[in-house]
Amino acid sequence: NAYVEDTDGAEASISSFTDTLLSISYTYALSNHPVALLFGLDANLPTGHERLSEEEESAEWGESSDLFEVDNFGEGFNFGLSFGAMHQYEDTVVAFQGAYVLTGAFDPSSDLEDDELDPGDQLLLLGLLNAQVSSWLNVEWLMVYSYFWADKTEGTKTFQQGNQFMLGGNMTLAREPMTISAHLQTTFPKVNKELIDDAW
């Protein structure tokens, strides 16, 4: 449920179920080897309210929501598949994972015709290194690369989000009676592209 009131006193609201997200994961540990294979399957079921009126869109963009903010009440059927591997060297863990998200088309507006949106698919590559440096110090490094295919409106490419490379790190110092954690993250995004036609 979302609600917003603008500066002129006009009100807009939307109340609906959101989409349903199903996730399945499986971990297979290789016998006699400190290696585990990771498999994941995710599906976004379009059970929410995707075709919003202008008034409902205003409410969705608003800042007032019940209990927590809802940024998206519904979209198309999305399907994600992931595969990874994790290896442990004594007190150090190294993991790699790749994921592909196939996004489905949906009609985001009930006020406009011929605006079916097909968001671009997404590829994710992740690398993680976790080291227990000592009994009281743990350090973790994370790298994530995201590639986005172009969005399409009525079959024509219109927009492409820039690829992103993210670096992050965590450091946890645990000494009784307290624990101190520090987190650092930075993202290197490429420029988004507005695609006028389907020329490329």
TAGIPE-V637486 format. One record per helix or strand of 2 or more residues. SS is the DSSP state (helix for helix, strand for strand). FROM is the first residue (numbers start at 0). TO is the last residue. If there is no record, write none. Layout:
# TAGIPE-V637486
((SS;FROM;TO) (SS;FROM;TO))
This chain:
# TAGIPE-V637486
((strand;1;4) (strand;10;13) (strand;19;28) (strand;34;44) (helix;53;60) (strand;63;64) (strand;77;88) (strand;91;101) (strand;105;106) (strand;115;117) (strand;121;131) (strand;136;147) (strand;150;152) (strand;155;159) (strand;163;174) (strand;177;188) (strand;192;193))
